[in-house]
Every structure is written in structure tokens, then in C-alpha cells.
Amino acid sequence: MKKLPKIGLLYMDYVLRFFDRSNFRGWPDKIETVVYHWRGDEERFIKEVKRKKIDVLIGNIPATAYETFRKIAKELPNVRFIPSLDSQFANKSKENVTRFCWKYDIPVPKTYIFYDKEEGMEFLRKTTYPKIIKRSYGPSNYGGYYVHKVDSFKEAKELLEKKKYCPIYVQDFVPMEADIRVMLIGHKPVCAFWRRPPEGHWLTNTSQGGSMDYMNVPKGVLDLAVEVSKAANAEYWACDVAVGKDGKYRILECATAFAAFPYIRDWIGQYLMWKLSDGRFPKPNIPIYNWEELGKIDSSLLRTMRYITFGRYTPSFDGEYFLNKQKMDESGAVKKIWELDEAYPMLATEDRDYEEWPSQKWDFTYKCKGFWKQEPPRKESNEEHIFEEPSGAEPVPYTEEETLEFLKDALGKKRAEKILEQMDPLNIAYELDNNPDALLELKGIKDKTLQKLLEKWQEFKKERSEASI
């Protein structure tokens, strides 16, 4: 039997972690973790990956580390990155999303990108309004805070002189009914929901007052999301699709980095186990439109649910609901749910031995040097593309073994083992330092337990600090 590849999980200081070992439940071999500590850490990081003999490195790379990891990947030619660096091309910037969509003739709002300030200002002076101006590159855009609607050249000029965005990234304003987030695994939609703007507003983000629901996502939106996922050759993927008042669908955002419920990360883990084991592990069965039923569950409960599975449909009385339930698409055609499920198979991504988006051709960040005269030096940001980091987040300076021993001492061996089935020890250490309330989502940790854990954590850090003096 072919030997399974050695899996490593890619973590970074200051960046929320998408996966931990529990997402790969049942993988028989040890899963390693490798933490990248940002600037100047490339050589040590490469040596650690080699020392741990990692074959596959799994994890999202934030925008501000993307080009560095292009270089790191070249020093690790025998290591497979999942998602691939090409699949993560759109994670880096809005302009990359646009260039990706242009290449594959994917519908997007009409977009203008300027690396010459005067040329960009001249365009804004003569164009029609309203327009959308976005920050293209840098920290996350969580909540829509780097997306601006301007109604005149005066507003555009004042905004850019204040924000100093480079490049000048402009889109035509498209009146929307709503937008739809679609998440895919192996090019199969596994979750989709509407995000609707509040009355009198245009941003759909829930943090800005928008609402969301899971019902009756149009088949045309799913078809577009599948097309985009296949173009990206992404094992997992998310698209934000604008539903225009003109009835057209357009891609607003797409990336491998997105916020996802724990059970969706488990499904991704199961899919990757199937793909990496040549079928020794089963491919997850995730029926189409499952989200309509799961979406009826309160979101606070969904944030704790793990290892959700579905039985496969077989004709029987028990399957009558699945057999007869139907969906109508935009053309008026009616399909049964089981027929639609067969139309959206979960597929293996293509293994490639070439670069589609090489940095020597597609990295334009150098053009922003001196773009705004007397601009202060840009501080390197360590923020994730989608996730928002706690201010003043601390790195994790503890080893996995130290954190493991701490948890056993603080909670007892059996209780600690139950917690560790849900989250990696280094991830727990990170949350204790930066976002302890996130641990309340774990089974076995309530308010009192968390308070006790935090007290003992401070004692542990103090003792460790004194021992190092």
C-alpha cells in the first residue's frame, strides 16, 4: 500500500488559524505544525519544514506574506502547498481578483486599475458617478471598511488623498438586490447564503447592519461559483456574487481565505484526506442545498457543531422527501434535488507542475513606491485577508510540548485530551493570549473553566518568564 504523505499545518504569528489537527480526524500519522514568524524567518522556516520531512503543507497565506511564500515555495520544490500558490493568487489583492476574472472571462463590475497617480486622477475627473473605490492590497477588508462609494470627483480626490490607496482601484457602481456567499469544496457548493443590505444602504456586510438567510439561492449563482472554483483549481474556495438589479450576476470577491463554520473546515479536512490518500479515506457526501436545513439552526450553535455527516440517498419511504423535493432555476426549468446533487459532483483538483501566476510577471506592488509623495514608510501588516485580528495580538512563543503539559496540569489528563480533540495546542495557546472567548466554543469549556484556565495561564507564563532570567 502506498505510503501516506506527511502533512504539515502552516501557521503564522498574529494570524487566526483556519485548520487544526482535529479537522483531519482519523489521519493515522502524526500531523506536524510549522509556524512562520514573519520578516527574517524564511531560512529557519524552510529548515524546519525539511527537518520535519513534510510532504504537504496546508494553510492559507495572508496577502502580506504572499510574495515571500512564492520565494519560500521555490526553496521547497518537493513540498506541495495546499491550496497552491496559484490558487491563492486572488487572496493577495483586489486587483488580483480582477486579473483572474479577466483571464477567465468571469463577469465582474467594470474595473479600472491605475499605477500612475495623475492618470488615475484624470480618469476620476472625467468619469461618471457614482463609483466604488477599494483598497486593493494589504490588511483584511472585513466588514467592508475599505470599500467606499463616491458620488463626485471631489469626494474621490479627498478620499484618496486621505487614504493614499495604491493602486487607484475603481469600479462602476452596480445597484444590487443583494450578494450571495458561496463556499465550495472540490468545486461542489457546500454552503451558500444571501446577504441583504439594510433599507436605504448598499453595503451587505452583516457588521454594517445587513441581514442573511439561506433559502432559495439561484442555481445560476451556484453555476457561476463552480466555474470560478474550477478556474482557480482550488481545493476549497469562496465567492461573493452580486445579484444586480439588472438581473445579472457578477463576482465581487473570491479567495481560499474565508470565515467558515467548524463543520465546514471538517468537511474540507475530509476532502483533503480523500484526495491525499488516493481514496483510502472516503470522499465526504455533502448534499446540495444542505444549507437550507442547517441554516435553520441558530448561528451560535452552528459555531460549535462538528463532524456533521449525511447518509447517501437510496430510494425508500424514508427518502421520499429527498426524492420529491424540487427546485426551479432562472429559466423556469424544474429539477428534483437528487438530480441537482448529481449535477454538482465533488471533484479532485488538478495536480500541476507549472506556475500560472508567476510573481515576476504579476507582482505590481513595486509600482506603489513613491506613489504618494512624502508618504510615510509602510508598516508591514500581518493581517489575514478575511479575518480581523485582535489589536496588539501576541505571537505564540511556546512549544507544543509546553502547552500540552500546561493543559494536562490545568485541566487533568482526560479533560485536556477531550479539548485537544477539538483544537491544536498551539492554537489554544494563541487564543489564550489573544482571544480567550473563542475557547468557549469548545465542548468542555464554560465560563468558570475558562476563568480558571486564564489564571493558571498567567501563572504558567510568569513562571516560564522567571525561569528564563
PEZICOR-V154873 format. One line per field, one symbol per residue. ss: DSSP state (@ for helix, = for strand, . for the rest). psi: psi as a letter, one per 40 degrees, with the letter a starting at -180 (. if undefined). A space follows every 50 residues. Layout:
ss->???
psi->???
//
This chain:
ss->......======........@@@@.......=====.....@@@@@@@@@ @....===....@@@@@@@@@@@@@....===......@@@.=@@@@@@@ @@@....=..====..@@@@@@@@@@....====..=....@@@..==== ..@@@@@@@@@@@....=====...==========..=========.... .....@@@..===.....@@@@@@@@@@@@@@...=========....== =====......@@@@@@@@@@@@@@@.............@@@@@....@@ @@.................@@@@@.===.....===@@@@@@@....... ........@@@@..@@@@...............................@ @@@@@@@@@@@.@@@@@@@@....@@@@@@@@@@.@@@@@@.....@@@@ @@@@@@@@@@@@@@@@@..
psi->hhhiihhihhiiiehihdiideefhehdihhiihhhfaheeddddddddd defhdhhhiihideedddddddddegdehhhhiidddededdiddddddd dddefhhiihihhhehdddddddddeiiiiihhihdiaiifheeefhhhi eidddddddddddfhhihhhiihhhidiihhhhihfehheiiiihhiihe idhehdeeeiiiieifhidddddddddddddefhdiiiihhhgieeeihi hdiiiehihiiddddddddddddddeefediihihgiifdddddeeihdd ddeehifhiiiihihiddeddddehiihadeeihiiddddddegihiiih hifihdgidedeheddeehedhifhihhhhifiiddihiihfiiiheiid ddddddddddeidddddddeddiiddddddddddgdddeeehhehadddd ddddddddddddddddde.
//
